[in-house]
Amino acid sequence: MTKSNFIACLIAVALCVSAGSALAGGVIVKVRPPAARKEVIIARPHSHSVWIGGHWRWNARTQSHDWVPGKWVNGRKGFVWVSGRWKETRGGWVYIEGHWSKK
């Protein structure tokens, strides 16, 4: 393999890896998600509880968005919850899952 072919291969691999990481949250959806619903948040069950807000999830079977209601979960010491979100891409919309992140 020539040096220029090797460099071209490295660039191609880097582009594939970066594209894959952008789509790690799931499939690209052509339909824009609806606005988030207003939720009634019930009383916090424990002082260490963290509210995970509801979100729209794509239903491939029905080709529509389904609402996933929010819920209280046990917090993780030293971590904060980063909410999931829909991100617009060139090809449509992709959902980036919520996750715990170190403080």
Backbone hydrogen bonds, N-H to C=O, Kabsch-Sander energy under -0.5 kcal/mol:
donor,donor_aa,acceptor,acceptor_aa,energy
6,F,2,T,-2.4
7,I,3,K,-2.3
8,A,4,S,-2.2
9,C,5,N,-2.3
10,L,6,F,-2.3
11,I,7,I,-2.3
12,A,8,A,-2.3
13,V,9,C,-2.5
14,A,10,L,-2.4
15,L,11,I,-2.3
16,C,12,A,-2.1
17,V,13,V,-2.5
18,S,14,A,-2.4
19,A,15,L,-2.2
20,G,16,C,-2.4
21,S,17,V,-2.1
22,A,18,S,-1.5
23,L,19,A,-1.1
24,A,21,S,-1.1
26,G,23,L,-2.0
29,V,93,W,-3.6
32,R,30,K,-0.5
41,I,39,E,-0.8
42,I,40,V,-0.7
49,S,46,H,-1.6
50,V,73,V,-2.9
52,I,71,K,-3.1
53,G,51,W,-0.7
55,H,68,V,-1.9
57,R,66,D,-3.0
59,N,64,S,-2.9
60,A,58,W,-0.7
63,Q,59,N,-1.6
64,S,59,N,-1.4
66,D,57,R,-3.1
68,V,55,H,-3.0
71,K,52,I,-2.2
73,V,50,V,-2.3
75,G,48,H,-2.5
77,K,75,G,-0.5
79,F,76,R,-2.2
80,V,101,S,-2.8
82,V,99,H,-3.0
83,S,81,W,-0.6
85,R,96,I,-2.0
87,K,94,V,-2.9
89,T,92,G,-3.9
92,G,89,T,-0.6
93,W,29,V,-3.5
94,V,87,K,-2.3
96,I,85,R,-3.3
96,I,94,V,-0.5
97,E,95,Y,-0.7
99,H,82,V,-2.0
101,S,80,V,-2.7
103,K,78,G,-2.4
